[in-house]
Amino acid sequence: MRKSCSLKEELKTFQEGLAELITPEELEKKLSSSREKGTSLRIKYGADPTSKDLHLGHTVPLRKLRSLQNLGHWVVFIVGDFTARIGDPTQQVETRKMLSPAEVEANAATYQEQVFRILDRDKTEVVYNSKWFDAMRPQDFLALASKYTVARLLERDDFQNRFQGNRPIALVEFLYPLFQGYDSVMVRSDIELGGTDQKFNLLVGRDFQRAYGQEPQIVMTLPIIEGTDGVQKMSKSLGNAIGIQDLPDEIFGKIMSIPDSLMARYFRYLTEEGAAKAEACQRELSEGKIHPRDLKVRLAKEIVTLYHNSEAAEKAHRAFDKVFREKEIPDNIPEMKVPANLLKDGKMETLALLVRAGLAQSRSDARRQVEQGAVKVNQEKIDLGRTAIALDGEVVIQCGKRKFARVRSA
């Protein structure tokens, strides 16, 4: 059911927040035609399940899609279970490790649950691109590859930089944009949405639709959101991501750690009615009506509420203040018992204990945190000279500002 609004209002909603639109004239023509026919536009968005968790960066296009669903349009969500085996070469300086079908399937299992926290399930069609690629014969792949040239692929910055730097480009990476473009043909998309880093792949979709006798899709790109460091794009591998499935305390603490300069951007792209809120927060800051820290608290509470609830947001706020303002140990921290067979003279080796308690990802990570002075035992900093920790009673271990564990011997 199309929402009743003028063409001008609809165009404004489509264009709000975009980095680039290719092309505005084509979009207006498609919208006018769909309004005359009383039909919805098919808006394609694809995601490769290369990991199990989505982060806030992924929610930027999802929120945009939801706003277009609210106008009555239809989203075709492509789970790239075939293309994930290759891995998108976008912004990669070397060839990705290929994933097995089992790894991709395990990752994809959680995708829909997370995506439908934002998208309207009743206005979304979910398709897996293995449906057509697994059915293709060698001659079908040859026919697909014949429709694009190496010269065009080398126009892409990622490939060009690696080629000029004498870094290898696997042949299968050249195929990735072709596969993504062919997805557009198979679902007959009217529009494809993606980040600015996806522009090349989205344009290949336009070329392929022309080659297969279809009207080319509109390309809409959105800004890439920086992670908690405020510099690099949000990425789990870079350690600067905020997962939508993170616990409330984790989300709150990570939001509070972002640079002040990111607040308006986070309000705009990561919250409901973000554009208006971003403008309001900029105004409040410039007029000195609110302290940056208080505004950041508002942002943190809003994002926790979106993915949990308002009660969880309030609890996360109180827990944060207890640790950072009152310098107290939070009430609800993980507890762990260490089996006696892992102890020597009632002690456990420090780095091994940090890993076992889930406070460090590896021994090298644990060592790095100790060297940086980020580890406390019963609120006292330790150094590498503390090779073992006695567990003759309850011990509270802290790594960094937000990670705690209460440890005792079994």
N, C-alpha and C positions, 0 to 999 in steps of 0.2 A: 504494500500500500504506500503510494507516494505521499509525502508530506505536502500539505498545501502551503506553498510560498511562491514568490515571484521568481522568474528566471534569474534576475539580478541578485536576489538573496541567496539562491542556490549556488550561483557562481562564486559569490563571496565566501560561502562556507567551504566550497571545494578548494579555493585558493588560499585560505587562511593558513598561515604558518609554513607554506611551501618554500623550499629553496629554489625550485625551478619547475616550470610547467611547459611541456612540449606537446601541443601548442595551445595557447588560450583560444585561438580561433576554432580549432578542431573540437575543443572541449565544449564551447558554446553551441557548436553545430550538433554534437552528439546529444547534449542535454535538451536542446530544442526538439530534436527528433524523438527522443524518448518521452518527452512531455506530450507531444502530439499523439504518440502511439499508446501512451499510458503504461509504458514498460519501464523496467529498472535497468540501469547500466550494470554490467558485470565487471567488478573491480578485483583484479588479481593481486594477491600478495603471497609470496613464497618464503618459507623458512626451512633451512637445512638443519635437521636434528643432529648437530655435531657434538652437542652436550645435552645433559638432562634438564638443565635449569635455564629459564629465561630471566634476564635482568631488566632493570628499568629502561635501559637503552632500547630494548625490544618493544617496549610499550608505546614508544612515540608513534610508529606507524599504526599500531593497533588502536590507539586512541583516535587517530585520524580516521581510520576505517570505521570506527564506531559512530563518529559524527556523520559519516556519509550513509551508514545504515539507518541512522535516525531520520534521514531525508527519504528513506525508502529504497535505497539501492542495495544490491546483492554483492556479497563478498565471496570470492572463490579463494579459499585458503589452501595453498599447495604445500603439503608436507614433502619436502624434497628428500625422500628416503633413498632415491636412486642417486641424485646429485651429491648427497651428503657423503657417499662412499668416495667421491673424488675430493670434495672440499673446494669451496669457492677460492680461486686464486687472488681475489681482490685484496689489494694492499699487502700481499704476501711477498717476502723477499726470497723465499725458497719454496719448493714443492711441499705441500702438506702430506702427512702420512695418510694413506688411504684407510678408511674405516671398513670393518667387515660388516656384512648384512646384519649379523647378530648385534653388534654394537649400535648400529643405527636404529634397529628395531627397539632396543632397550631405551634409547634416548627418546624416540618418537612416542613411546607409551605415555610419557608425562606431558607432551606438548599440548594436546587438546584441552586437558584439564586446566592448564595455565592460561591458554589463549582465551578460553571462554569465561575467564574472570573479567574480560573486557569486551569481547565481541558478543553480539546478539546471536545466540545459537540458531534461532529461527530464521535468521537472514544470512546464514553462512553455509556454504557448500565446502566440505573438506574432501580433498582428493590427494592421493599419493602418486607421485610421478613415476614410480616403478610400474604402475598399471600399464603405461604405454611403452616405457623403455625396456622393461623386461620381456615384452612381447616382440620387440623388434629383431629382425634378422640382420646378418652382416651387411647385406645389400641395402637395407633401410638406413643403416648408419652411414654407408658410403653416400647415399643419396642426400642425406642431411648435411654431411661435410662438404658436398659439392656446391652447396648454396652460399658458401662464405669463403673469403680469401684470407690467406696468411697475412697479406699486406694490411688488410683492415684490422685484423687482430693485433698486429704489431703497433697500430696507432694507439692502443691502450697504454696508459702510462706505466702500469705495473709491469707489463711484458716488455715495453720499450726500455725501461730502466734496467731490468734484469738482463736483457739482451745486450745492451751497451756496456753493462758491468761484467759481462762474461759469466753471469750466473745462469745455471741450467733452468730451462723451462721444459717441463714434461709435456709430451704431446697430448696427454689426457687433459692437461690444463687448458689447452686451446679449445678443447671440446666443451668445456663447462659453459661458456656463454652461449654456445649453440644449443645446448640442452635446455638452458633456462629460456632461451628465445622460443624453442619449439614448444615448451609448456604453454606459452601464450597462444600458439596455434591450436593446441589440443583443447584448451578451455574456452577459446574464442573470446578472449578478454577485450573489453572496451577500454579499460584503463589498467595500468600497472603502477603500483606504489612501491617505493623503496627509499633507502637512504641515498645521500649524494654519492656515496662510494659505489652504488649500484647502477649509476647512469649508463655506463657502457653496456652492461648486460640488458638493461631495459630497452635500450635503443636497438639491440640485436633482435629483440622481440618484435619491434616495429618492422624491421627488415624482413624477418621470417614470415610475418603475417602477409606482407605484400607478395612475397615469393610464393605463398600458398593461396593467393587469391582472396585474402581477407582484408578488410579495412584496418589500417594500422592503429594500434592502441595508443591512447594518450599516455604520456610519461609524466608522473608526478614524483618529485624527490623531496625528501625532508632532511633537515640538518642532522648530523651525527652528534649525539650527546656525549660530552666528556664524562669521565668517571670521577671518583672522589678526589683524585689528585688535581683535577681541574685542567689537565694538560692533554693526556691521551684519551682516545675514545674509550667508552666503558667496555671492559672486557674481563671476563673471569680469569683468563690466562695472565692478564697484566695485574691482577690483584686489586683492581680499583672498581669492581662491580658491586651493585646492590641488587641482590636477587629478590624477585617478587615472592619467593617462598622462604626468604630469610625470616627468622624470628623477629617479633616486634622490637625487642631491645637492640638487635643487630641493625635493623633498618634505621631506627631512630639514631643510634650512635654514629652510623656511617653518614647519615645526612648532616649531623652536627659537625662532622669533620670536613665538609666540603669548603672550599674558599668562598668568602662572601660574594665574590664576583660571579659565582655560578647560580646564586639564588634565583634571580629573575628568570634565567634560562630554565631552571628546574620547575619553577612555578608555571612557566608558559607551556612546557612540553610534557610535564609529568603529572599534572593535576587536572581536575575537572575545571572547565571554563578558564583554562590557563592564561590566555592572552590578556583578559581583563585583570586577572590577579597579578600578572607580571607587571602591568602598567601601574597598578595600585601600589605594589610593594616598592617600585622604583620611586614613586611619588612620595610615599611615606618616609623612605630613607633620605631622599634629597631634602625634604622639609624638616628632617630631624624629629619626626613624630614617633619613631620606633627605633630601638637599638638593633643593630644587625643580628645580635644573638637571639633576641626575642622573635625576630622575623624568621630566623632559621628554626626555632622551636615550632613556630606555626607551620612551617613547611614540613618538618619532620612528622608532626602529628597528623597532618593531612595525608601524607603518603602512607603512614602506618594504618590509618583508618581505611584507606582505599583497599589495602590488601589484607587487613585483619578487621578491626572495628574500633570505634571511638574509645571503648573501655581499655582495649589493649594499648591504644595510643597514650592514654592518660597514665597507665601503669608504666609504660616505657619512659615517659617523661619523668615520673617520680624516681624511677630506678637510675636514670641518667644523672639527675640532680644529686642523688645520694652518693654516687661515685665521684662525680666531677666537682660538685660544689661543696659537698659536706665531707668529701674524701673518705667515705665509709665503704665497707664491703657490701655489695648488694645482697638482699635476702635470698633470692632464688638463683642459685648458681649450681651447675652440675656437680654431682657427688660421685666419687669413684673409690672403689676398694682395690688395693693391689694385693694379689695372691702372695702368700709368704714365700713361695719358691722363687719369686723374682727379687727377693730382698737378700742382702748380705749384711749381717750384723745389724739388722733392722733398718737398713738404708737402701735406697735405689739410685742408680746412676742418674744424674741430673737430666742429661739430654734425652735419655730413654724415657724418663718419667714425663717430660714435657710432651713427647710424642704420644705416649700411651694415654695421657689425660686429654688429648685432643687440642692442646694449646699450640702445637706446632705441627706442620705437615710432614716434617722429616728431621733427621738429626742435624742436617746442615741448616735448616730453617731455625731449629732450636738454638744452635750455636750462634747464628747471626743475631737472634733476639737477645741472647745473654750478652754478647759483645756490645750491643747497642744500649745496654742498660735497661731493657724493656721488661725484664723478669724480676718479680718480687716473690719472696717466700715469707708469709706472715707479715706482709707490708714492708719488708726490708729488701732492698735491691741486692742481687747476687751477681758475682762475676764468674769467669771460667775456673777460678780457683775453688769454687764450690762444686766439686766433682760428684758429690752424692748428697741426697736429701734424706734426713732421718724421718721415719714415719712411725715414731713411737706414740704419736697422738694425732689429732686432726691437724692437717696443714692446709692453709689456703695459698694457692699459687695463682699469680696474676701475670699474664703476658700482654704487654701493650696496655691500652687504656680500657679495653672492653672485654677481654677474655679472662675468665676466672674458673677455677676448679677447686673443690673441697676434696682433699685426698686423705685416706687413712689406710692402714694395713688391714687385710681381710682377717 
